[in-house]
Amino acid sequence: MPGLCDAHVHITAATPDFVALRHWPPSYVAAHTAEILKGMLMRGFTTVRDAGGADFGYAQAIEEGLIIGPRLLFCGHAISQTGGHGDMRLPGDDHTDHCFCCSGLGKVCDGVAEVRRACRDEIRKGAHQIKLMVSGGVASPTDRITSTQFAEDEIQAAVEEAEAANRYVMAHAYTNRAIMRALTCGVRSIEHGNLIAQKGIELLKQKQAYLVPTLSTYDRLAREGVEAGMPAALQKKVYSVLDAGIQALEAAWQANANIVFGTDLLGSMHKSQLQEFTIRREIIPNTELIQSATIKAAELFNLSNEIGTLAEGYRADLLILDGNPLEDINILQQPERYLNVIMKDGRIYKNTL
């Protein structure tokens, strides 16, 4: 079968405590990231799309073989408004340095001019896509999940800059209000989308956009988030979106929306990456579930002529399994037992045949 794609990862998120991650030395982050990347490839993921934190250096190191990992599509820093999901300053932190250049998730900017400059800078540094925070989130210390973030002219500016460079915008969004604002402004993919409603799904389809649910991260954060290092006050936010995620997935699936595989796992929870298949199988049949991590992901990435399919002229990303995941999706859950061969770009990284 083709190599798998994960459309929502954070390869530098070696801890779920993004406030602490701001203060980690880049060298320490890089050491952790190398292990995270290798783990993803050994689970059968040959392409991943980073949603904030990864940069040109990691992608180049993978390309040159200095680090073992999947092909990396990166956005650089996620773009956030002041007090938004990418602003990891605590309420008592009066520092005005919003860039977090060395480590962390986001870059803070306000106003159309700052948004344009931030997007242009990430594109200059090689970003494959732009990431916007357009609603509140779980891991950020000062916002509410129900808030909308960025004015519409700021979102439109980001979309214009991305499209001018033949790129696109992915948007972190939970509520239907935030989702509809983003889609109206031209965002290509909605990340998470746990609180999407029918009107949001209809607009998603109308715009031919994509939904990237990330159900495994909420399951893991609820079970082991505090133990893994997430502050307890932030971990409590998980429960406001936990159960809604599976309902949103079911509604989107029944409406025949474009659904792509994503996980959004953090810290020690990266090891649960393949659990996303198990959670989604309650709603989505095995064939379509695998397609969401191959063909559909390639469509979203604008790489349909390169990855996601085993055919002449495509990149040689290949998995050989001792079993048929079309019949039993759990086979993908045990790569140490069933995944015999991992090939990326024609190079073999595992062979137990």
Summary of the structure (lengths in Angstrom):
residues: 353
radius of gyration: 18.7
end to end distance: 15.6
largest distance: 57.7
contacts: 1288
relative contact order: 0.14
helix: 41%
strand: 18%
